[in-house]
Amino acid sequence: MNMNNKLRQEIVKSIVATYENSHGFNHIEGPNLPDKQAVLDILQDLISIVFPSFDKERALHWDMVEGVIGDLVDKVYKNLVYQVSRAITYSAWTKQENIADVKDKAIASVENLLRSIPDIRNAIKTDVQAAYDGDPAAQSFEEVIIAYPGLYAITVHRLAHNLFNSDIPIIPRIMNEHAHSKTGIDLHPGATIGNYFFIDHGTGVVIGETTTIGNYVKIYQGVTLGALSIPKNSQEINGVKRHPTIEDDVCIYSGATILGGKTKIGTGSVIGGNVWITKSIKPHTKVYIGKPDLIVIRDT
């Protein structure tokens, strides 16, 4: 059954009228944005390169490896260059810039990512080791790779961070926000994270754009590494480190909130659950909230 034509025209015109003077809420007569689903398909292919055979119905044998990985590399290269080109073109349009070498920049960034896969894999291997060593319940590396949300989030982050460092807009954020939606772990692709990083449990973790994290850091669910409130149009926000630095061998327990670009958590420190920190902590320090009084009232 079709809608009454007069009513249909009335509805369509009323909707279209809301599109005028609505820059940013509709994207009419602008360059094509990256295709979100295409980016997520590329991300899955990248993860298949990082963890070969983990998402296949049958085992991958050594005589097949170069062919399978070669096909994936070709597929990622072609598809990602196209999506990165769209992202660069859109960003230039919004800034009213003229970029003549869009495809060259896209090719260079994608080639850099693919050349960096061995280094990214080596970093992720340390993350798998950290999760296995840090969780007594972990039975194998394979279990960590297949099942642990923290490992998935950091894997996606290490791939997206590479593109972020190549100044590619939008796409790194699509990747990390996809991981966020799957895991509840919100990592900005700009955050710099060292080796042997373990997010235990994970849900509710937030790590901001200019966060720096050293090696052998372990954090639990609900941890926020954030910024103190700064207006978006403030001069202070441009190029300024807004999020904390976490040095090596730090453990941060659940619910802790650490804020500010000048805040540094020193090497070997332990930050207890539910603390609120806006000032630096010296190395090898324990910080925790004093034990509150527990009141127990039994119904009679």
Secondary structure as UniProt FT lines:
FT   HELIX           5..17
FT   TURN            18..21
FT   TURN            24..25
FT   HELIX           36..50
FT   TURN            52..55
FT   HELIX           62..94
FT   TURN            95..96
FT   TURN            100..101
FT   HELIX           102..115
FT   HELIX           117..134
FT   TURN            136..137
FT   HELIX           141..147
FT   HELIX           149..165
FT   TURN            166..167
FT   HELIX           171..183
FT   STRAND          186..187
FT   TURN            189..190
FT   STRAND          192..193
FT   STRAND          198..200
FT   TURN            203..204
FT   STRAND          206..207
FT   TURN            209..210
FT   STRAND          212..213
FT   STRAND          218..220
FT   TURN            221..222
FT   STRAND          224..226
FT   TURN            232..233
FT   HELIX           235..237
FT   TURN            238..239
FT   STRAND          245..246
FT   TURN            248..249
FT   STRAND          251..252
FT   TURN            254..255
FT   STRAND          257..259
FT   TURN            261..262
FT   STRAND          264..265
FT   TURN            267..268
FT   STRAND          270..271
FT   TURN            273..274
FT   STRAND          276..277
FT   STRAND          286..287
//
